[in-house]
Amino acid sequence: MDRKKELKIVYRPLEVSDLKLRTQWQNNPAISKNLGWQIRKGTTLKEAKKWFESYVNNENDKRYIIEVNGKPVGIVGLTDINPVDKNAMLYIIIGEDKYRGRGLGRKACEYIINFGFSKLKLHKIYLEVNSYNENAFRLYNKLGFVEEGRLKEQIKHDGKYYDEIYMGLFDTKNR
Ligand SMILES: CC(C)(COP(=O)(O)OP(=O)(O)OC[C@H]1O[C@@H](n2cnc3c(N)ncnc32)[C@H](O)[C@@H]1OP(=O)(O)O)[C@@H](O)C(=O)NCCC(=O)NCCS
Protein backbone atom coordinates (compact mmCIF):
# COMPACT_ATOMS: atom_id res chain seq x y z
CA MET A 1 0.00 0.00 0.00
CA ASP A 2 1.24 3.48 -0.87
CA ARG A 3 1.19 5.17 2.54
CA LYS A 4 1.20 8.64 1.00
CA LYS A 5 -1.56 7.95 -1.52
CA GLU A 6 -4.30 10.58 -1.75
CA LEU A 7 -6.79 10.26 1.13
CA LYS A 8 -10.37 11.57 0.90
CA ILE A 9 -10.52 13.91 3.88
CA VAL A 10 -13.52 15.71 5.39
CA TYR A 11 -13.44 18.07 8.38
CA ARG A 12 -16.60 18.38 10.47
CA PRO A 13 -17.35 19.94 13.87
CA LEU A 14 -16.68 17.81 16.96
CA GLU A 15 -19.89 16.30 18.35
CA VAL A 16 -20.77 14.73 21.69
CA SER A 17 -20.93 11.32 19.99
CA ASP A 18 -17.19 11.63 19.15
CA LEU A 19 -16.13 11.84 22.79
CA LYS A 20 -15.85 8.10 23.36
CA LEU A 21 -13.37 7.72 20.53
CA ARG A 22 -11.56 10.92 21.50
CA THR A 23 -11.13 9.58 25.04
CA GLN A 24 -9.68 6.34 23.62
CA TRP A 25 -7.22 8.31 21.50
CA GLN A 26 -6.23 10.49 24.43
CA ASN A 27 -5.59 7.40 26.57
CA ASN A 28 -3.33 5.79 23.96
CA PRO A 29 0.20 6.18 25.46
CA ALA A 30 1.67 6.72 21.96
CA ILE A 31 -0.49 9.85 21.74
CA SER A 32 -0.86 11.04 25.33
CA LYS A 33 2.91 11.18 25.92
CA ASN A 34 3.00 14.05 23.43
CA LEU A 35 0.20 16.08 25.00
CA GLY A 36 -0.27 18.28 28.09
CA TRP A 37 -0.34 16.98 31.66
CA GLN A 38 -4.15 17.11 31.80
CA ILE A 39 -4.17 14.36 29.16
CA ARG A 40 -1.04 12.52 30.38
CA LYS A 41 -2.64 12.00 33.79
CA GLY A 42 -5.40 9.98 32.05
CA THR A 43 -8.88 11.10 30.97
CA THR A 44 -12.39 9.64 31.29
CA LEU A 45 -15.53 9.85 29.17
CA LYS A 46 -17.33 11.43 32.14
CA GLU A 47 -14.75 14.26 32.25
CA ALA A 48 -15.01 14.67 28.48
CA LYS A 49 -18.81 15.04 28.61
CA LYS A 50 -18.50 17.67 31.34
CA TRP A 51 -15.88 19.52 29.26
CA PHE A 52 -18.14 19.35 26.18
CA GLU A 53 -20.96 21.23 27.97
CA SER A 54 -18.80 24.34 28.19
CA TYR A 55 -17.07 23.70 24.84
CA VAL A 56 -20.30 23.89 22.79
CA ASN A 57 -21.01 27.35 24.19
CA ASN A 58 -17.44 28.57 23.74
CA GLU A 59 -17.00 30.59 20.55
CA ASN A 60 -13.26 30.76 21.16
CA ASP A 61 -12.63 27.05 20.74
CA LYS A 62 -13.20 25.32 17.38
CA ARG A 63 -12.36 21.65 16.92
CA TYR A 64 -12.97 19.47 13.88
CA ILE A 65 -13.04 15.73 13.47
CA ILE A 66 -10.83 14.59 10.60
CA GLU A 67 -12.68 11.92 8.63
CA VAL A 68 -11.12 9.67 6.02
CA ASN A 69 -13.67 7.83 3.87
CA GLY A 70 -16.33 8.58 6.52
CA LYS A 71 -14.24 7.23 9.40
CA PRO A 72 -13.07 9.57 12.21
CA VAL A 73 -9.29 9.35 12.47
CA GLY A 74 -8.28 12.48 14.37
CA ILE A 75 -9.04 15.98 15.60
CA VAL A 76 -7.66 19.35 14.61
CA GLY A 77 -8.61 22.72 15.98
CA LEU A 78 -7.92 26.20 17.20
CA THR A 79 -8.29 26.78 20.92
CA ASP A 80 -7.98 29.99 22.98
CA ILE A 81 -9.14 32.02 19.98
CA ASN A 82 -8.35 35.58 21.00
CA PRO A 83 -10.30 38.07 18.85
CA VAL A 84 -8.69 41.08 20.51
CA ASP A 85 -5.06 40.24 19.73
CA LYS A 86 -6.05 38.02 16.78
CA ASN A 87 -4.31 34.82 17.76
CA ALA A 88 -5.16 31.21 18.60
CA MET A 89 -3.47 27.97 19.60
CA LEU A 90 -3.28 25.03 17.20
CA TYR A 91 -4.26 21.59 18.44
CA ILE A 92 -3.93 18.30 16.52
CA ILE A 93 -4.19 14.59 17.15
CA ILE A 94 -4.10 11.89 14.48
CA GLY A 95 -5.80 9.36 16.72
CA GLU A 96 -5.82 6.20 14.61
CA ASP A 97 -2.37 4.59 14.69
CA LYS A 98 -2.32 3.51 11.05
CA TYR A 99 -3.05 7.04 9.81
CA ARG A 100 0.00 8.68 11.38
CA GLY A 101 2.98 9.36 9.09
CA ARG A 102 0.83 9.41 5.94
CA GLY A 103 0.64 13.14 5.33
CA LEU A 104 -2.66 13.61 7.12
CA GLY A 105 -1.26 15.70 9.99
CA ARG A 106 0.26 18.08 7.51
CA LYS A 107 -2.95 18.40 5.48
CA ALA A 108 -5.09 18.90 8.59
CA CYS A 109 -2.72 21.59 9.90
CA GLU A 110 -2.82 23.35 6.53
CA TYR A 111 -6.63 23.24 6.66
CA ILE A 112 -6.85 24.77 10.13
CA ILE A 113 -4.15 27.37 9.42
CA ASN A 114 -6.07 28.47 6.33
CA PHE A 115 -9.27 28.61 8.40
CA GLY A 116 -7.52 30.70 11.07
CA PHE A 117 -5.91 33.16 8.69
CA SER A 118 -8.55 33.42 5.92
CA LYS A 119 -11.81 33.00 7.85
CA LEU A 120 -10.98 34.20 11.37
CA LYS A 121 -8.47 36.77 10.07
CA LEU A 122 -5.95 35.88 12.75
CA HIS A 123 -2.56 37.54 12.82
CA LYS A 124 -0.84 34.65 14.58
CA ILE A 125 -1.26 30.93 15.25
CA TYR A 126 0.91 29.43 17.97
CA LEU A 127 1.40 26.06 19.63
CA GLU A 128 3.25 24.21 22.35
CA VAL A 129 5.24 21.06 21.62
CA ASN A 130 7.15 18.76 23.97
CA SER A 131 10.83 18.74 22.94
CA TYR A 132 10.94 14.94 22.54
CA ASN A 133 8.04 15.05 20.04
CA GLU A 134 10.41 15.27 17.08
CA ASN A 135 7.85 14.27 14.44
CA ALA A 136 5.52 17.10 15.45
CA PHE A 137 8.41 19.59 15.70
CA ARG A 138 9.55 18.64 12.19
CA LEU A 139 6.02 18.97 10.84
CA TYR A 140 5.54 22.43 12.40
CA ASN A 141 8.87 23.59 10.98
CA LYS A 142 7.81 22.44 7.53
CA LEU A 143 4.59 24.42 7.91
CA GLY A 144 6.59 27.56 8.64
CA PHE A 145 6.26 27.72 12.44
CA VAL A 146 9.31 29.23 14.12
CA GLU A 147 10.51 28.48 17.62
CA GLU A 148 9.81 31.50 19.86
CA GLY A 149 11.05 30.18 23.18
CA ARG A 150 11.26 27.29 25.59
CA LEU A 151 10.06 26.60 29.09
CA LYS A 152 13.02 24.69 30.46
CA GLU A 153 12.43 21.23 31.96
CA GLN A 154 8.67 21.84 32.00
CA ILE A 155 7.69 18.27 31.06
CA LYS A 156 8.49 15.07 32.95
CA HIS A 157 8.59 12.09 30.58
CA ASP A 158 9.96 8.61 31.32
CA GLY A 159 11.67 9.89 34.48
CA LYS A 160 13.49 12.76 32.75
CA TYR A 161 12.72 16.46 32.33
CA TYR A 162 12.25 18.00 28.89
CA ASP A 163 11.61 21.49 27.54
CA GLU A 164 8.28 22.73 26.28
CA ILE A 165 8.77 24.61 23.00
CA TYR A 166 6.58 27.51 21.88
CA MET A 167 6.26 28.05 18.13
CA GLY A 168 4.44 30.72 16.13
CA LEU A 169 3.29 31.37 12.57
CA PHE A 170 2.20 34.80 11.31
CA ASP A 171 -0.09 36.07 8.61
CA THR A 172 1.29 39.52 8.08
CA LYS A 173 -1.77 40.53 6.00
CA ASN A 174 -4.03 40.37 9.06
CA ARG A 175 -3.19 43.43 11.15
C1 LIG B 1 2.34 14.88 15.18
C2 LIG B 1 1.25 14.45 14.22
C3 LIG B 1 0.09 15.41 14.27
C4 LIG B 1 1.84 14.46 12.79
O1 LIG B 1 0.86 14.01 11.89
P1 LIG B 1 1.21 12.85 10.85
O2 LIG B 1 0.03 12.62 10.00
O3 LIG B 1 1.70 11.68 11.62
O4 LIG B 1 2.40 13.53 10.06
P2 LIG B 1 2.56 13.64 8.47
O5 LIG B 1 2.50 12.29 7.87
O6 LIG B 1 1.63 14.68 7.95
O7 LIG B 1 4.05 14.15 8.34
C5 LIG B 1 4.37 15.51 8.19
C6 LIG B 1 5.80 15.72 8.51
O8 LIG B 1 6.01 15.43 9.89
C7 LIG B 1 7.21 14.66 10.06
N1 LIG B 1 6.84 13.29 10.48
C8 LIG B 1 5.62 12.84 10.80
N2 LIG B 1 5.67 11.54 11.15
C9 LIG B 1 6.95 11.17 11.07
C10 LIG B 1 7.63 9.95 11.34
N3 LIG B 1 6.98 8.86 11.78
N4 LIG B 1 8.95 9.93 11.18
C11 LIG B 1 9.61 11.01 10.76
N5 LIG B 1 9.01 12.21 10.49
C12 LIG B 1 7.71 12.27 10.65
C13 LIG B 1 7.88 14.68 8.72
O9 LIG B 1 8.68 15.81 8.68
C14 LIG B 1 6.74 14.80 7.76
O10 LIG B 1 7.13 15.44 6.60
P3 LIG B 1 7.33 14.57 5.23
O11 LIG B 1 6.02 13.93 4.94
O12 LIG B 1 7.69 15.63 4.24
O13 LIG B 1 8.41 13.59 5.52
C15 LIG B 1 0.74 12.99 14.52
O14 LIG B 1 1.81 12.09 14.40
C16 LIG B 1 0.09 12.85 15.88
O15 LIG B 1 -1.08 13.10 16.04
N6 LIG B 1 0.87 12.44 16.90
C17 LIG B 1 0.36 12.18 18.24
C18 LIG B 1 -0.22 13.45 18.92
C19 LIG B 1 0.70 14.65 18.78
O16 LIG B 1 1.91 14.53 18.88
N7 LIG B 1 0.08 15.82 18.57
C20 LIG B 1 0.81 17.06 18.48
C21 LIG B 1 1.08 17.62 19.83
S1 LIG B 1 2.05 19.10 19.76
The ligand as a Gaussian input file, in Angstrom:
#p B3LYP/6-31G(d) Opt

LIG

0 1
 C        2.345000      14.877000      15.185000
 C        1.247000      14.446000      14.222000
 C        0.087000      15.409000      14.271000
 C        1.843000      14.457000      12.786000
 O        0.860000      14.005000      11.887000
 P        1.211000      12.850000      10.850000
 O        0.027000      12.625000      10.002000
 O        1.704000      11.677000      11.620000
 O        2.405000      13.527000      10.060000
 P        2.565000      13.640000       8.471000
 O        2.496000      12.286000       7.870000
 O        1.631000      14.679000       7.947000
 O        4.046000      14.150000       8.335000
 C        4.365000      15.506000       8.185000
 C        5.799000      15.715000       8.515000
 O        6.010000      15.425000       9.894000
 C        7.211000      14.664000      10.057000
 N        6.842000      13.290000      10.478000
 C        5.620000      12.839000      10.795000
 N        5.667000      11.540000      11.146000
 C        6.945000      11.170000      11.073000
 C        7.627000       9.950000      11.340000
 N        6.977000       8.857000      11.778000
 N        8.952000       9.928000      11.177000
 C        9.605000      11.015000      10.763000
 N        9.007000      12.205000      10.492000
 C        7.709000      12.274000      10.645000
 C        7.883000      14.676000       8.722000
 O        8.685000      15.814000       8.677000
 C        6.744000      14.797000       7.762000
 O        7.126000      15.435000       6.602000
 P        7.327000      14.574000       5.230000
 O        6.024000      13.928000       4.937000
 O        7.693000      15.630000       4.238000
 O        8.411000      13.592000       5.523000
 C        0.736000      12.995000      14.521000
 O        1.810000      12.086000      14.402000
 C        0.086000      12.849000      15.883000
 O       -1.084000      13.095000      16.043000
 N        0.874000      12.439000      16.897000
 C        0.358000      12.182000      18.245000
 C       -0.217000      13.448000      18.916000
 C        0.698000      14.648000      18.777000
 O        1.912000      14.534000      18.880000
 N        0.085000      15.823000      18.573000
 C        0.814000      17.058000      18.477000
 C        1.076000      17.618000      19.831000
 S        2.048000      19.104000      19.759000

